[in-house]
Amino acid sequence: MSPAKRESGLSERLQTIVDEMNDDRFMLMEYLGPVVDGCRAAFQMDVESARKLDKISEHEFHDFLDTAGGSFQDVAFCVTTPDGNPQFAVRFEEGEACLNQGCGREAVVISAPEDVLVEIFDIDSRFSPLEVLGEELALQGSDACEVAEALGFLSFPTLLRMARSGIDPSSLMAENADSVIMATASDLVTKLLRRWIDLQMESK
């Protein structure tokens, strides 16, 4: 595939993801958002509080999640290649996502060869970002909470593919679909986050 076609393919795939996140016809953000909220809240918790987490009430648990604020409300990611060409900025403002060509001062940089990015954001592909994180796929960001949001963003295509294949939590016909989607979101995001933390430790 020529570089021009790959760039067009990446732009189209990112636009599809942005449109699907905004439309949220499968209610996926209702599952992905709380998972990422929990990861972000965990980064802000001290060790003593973490030890008591299993003893807190449901009300206290929701208060704990609220300390992180709503995920995907005000954050931006730069999706690019190791050589910096092409560059696309995915921005969330008040929960609404948009795609722009070119990057500025985004919170997190998501970098991989263009063919890998095309595969990651292809909603028809069975490719998982977990397969390449730390190898071809790299994330750079100074705030772990914002990195958690970027990892959630990378997880969205997998959840969307599941919903389109029939595991749709918005459908009354899909028995236990909500628990399957929630379990998948939790598993994938936490595995990605654990892998990213390991990479940070290895680099020190």
TIVOGU-548477 format. One record per residue (C-alpha): x, y, z. Coordinates in steps of 0.5 Angstrom, whole numbers. Layout:
N
> X_Y_Z .
...
//
This chain:
204
> 0_0_0 .
> 3_7_-2 .
> 4_12_4 .
> -2_16_1 .
> -7_11_2 .
> -4_9_8 .
> -5_16_11 .
> -12_16_8 .
> -14_9_11 .
> -11_11_18 .
> -15_18_18 .
> -21_14_16 .
> -21_9_21 .
> -19_14_27 .
> -25_18_24 .
> -30_12_25 .
> -27_11_32 .
> -29_18_34 .
> -36_18_30 .
> -37_12_34 .
> -35_14_41 .
> -39_21_40 .
> -46_17_37 .
> -44_11_42 .
> -50_7_39 .
> -48_1_43 .
> -47_5_50 .
> -40_2_50 .
> -38_9_53 .
> -42_7_59 .
> -38_1_60 .
> -31_4_58 .
> -31_10_62 .
> -32_7_69 .
> -26_2_68 .
> -22_8_66 .
> -25_12_72 .
> -23_7_76 .
> -15_6_74 .
> -15_14_74 .
> -17_14_81 .
> -12_8_83 .
> -7_13_81 .
> -9_18_86 .
> -10_14_92 .
> -5_13_97 .
> -2_6_100 .
> -6_7_106 .
> -13_8_103 .
> -11_2_98 .
> -11_-3_103 .
> -18_-1_106 .
> -21_-1_99 .
> -24_-8_100 .
> -28_-5_107 .
> -31_1_104 .
> -38_2_103 .
> -41_2_96 .
> -43_10_97 .
> -35_11_99 .
> -33_7_93 .
> -37_11_88 .
> -34_18_92 .
> -27_14_91 .
> -29_14_83 .
> -31_21_83 .
> -24_24_85 .
> -22_22_78 .
> -27_26_75 .
> -30_24_68 .
> -26_20_63 .
> -26_23_56 .
> -28_29_58 .
> -22_34_57 .
> -16_30_54 .
> -12_30_47 .
> -8_25_44 .
> -3_25_38 .
> -3_19_34 .
> 3_19_30 .
> 9_15_27 .
> 16_14_30 .
> 18_19_24 .
> 12_24_26 .
> 9_23_19 .
> 3_23_19 .
> 0_26_25 .
> -7_26_28 .
> -10_29_34 .
> -16_26_37 .
> -19_31_42 .
> -24_31_47 .
> -28_37_50 .
> -34_36_54 .
> -34_29_52 .
> -35_30_45 .
> -29_28_41 .
> -26_31_34 .
> -21_29_30 .
> -16_34_27 .
> -10_33_22 .
> -3_35_25 .
> -1_35_33 .
> 0_41_38 .
> 1_40_45 .
> -3_33_46 .
> -3_30_53 .
> -1_23_51 .
> 3_21_44 .
> 1_14_41 .
> 6_12_36 .
> 7_6_32 .
> 9_5_25 .
> 3_7_20 .
> 1_0_18 .
> 0_-2_26 .
> -4_4_27 .
> -8_2_21 .
> -9_-5_24 .
> -11_-3_31 .
> -16_2_29 .
> -19_-2_24 .
> -26_-4_27 .
> -26_-11_23 .
> -19_-13_25 .
> -18_-18_31 .
> -12_-15_32 .
> -10_-12_40 .
> -6_-7_42 .
> -4_-11_47 .
> 0_-15_42 .
> 5_-9_40 .
> 5_-5_46 .
> 12_-4_48 .
> 15_-7_42 .
> 12_-3_36 .
> 7_1_40 .
> 9_6_45 .
> 6_11_49 .
> 9_18_52 .
> 6_22_57 .
> 8_25_63 .
> 1_24_67 .
> -1_17_68 .
> -8_19_69 .
> -8_21_62 .
> -4_15_59 .
> -10_11_62 .
> -15_15_58 .
> -11_14_52 .
> -10_6_53 .
> -18_6_54 .
> -18_10_47 .
> -14_4_44 .
> -19_-1_47 .
> -25_2_44 .
> -24_-1_37 .
> -24_-8_40 .
> -30_-7_44 .
> -34_-4_38 .
> -32_-10_34 .
> -35_-15_40 .
> -42_-10_40 .
> -42_-11_32 .
> -41_-18_32 .
> -48_-19_36 .
> -45_-18_44 .
> -49_-11_44 .
> -51_-9_51 .
> -56_-4_48 .
> -60_-10_45 .
> -65_-13_50 .
> -64_-19_46 .
> -57_-20_48 .
> -57_-24_54 .
> -51_-22_59 .
> -48_-18_54 .
> -47_-12_59 .
> -43_-17_63 .
> -39_-19_57 .
> -37_-12_55 .
> -35_-10_62 .
> -31_-16_63 .
> -27_-15_57 .
> -26_-7_58 .
> -24_-8_65 .
> -19_-14_63 .
> -16_-11_56 .
> -15_-4_60 .
> -12_-6_66 .
> -7_-11_62 .
> -5_-5_58 .
> -4_-1_64 .
> 0_-6_67 .
> 4_-7_61 .
> 5_0_61 .
> 7_1_68 .
> 12_-5_67 .
> 15_-1_61 .
> 16_5_65 .
> 20_1_71 .
> 24_-3_66 .
> 26_4_63 .
> 29_7_70 .
//
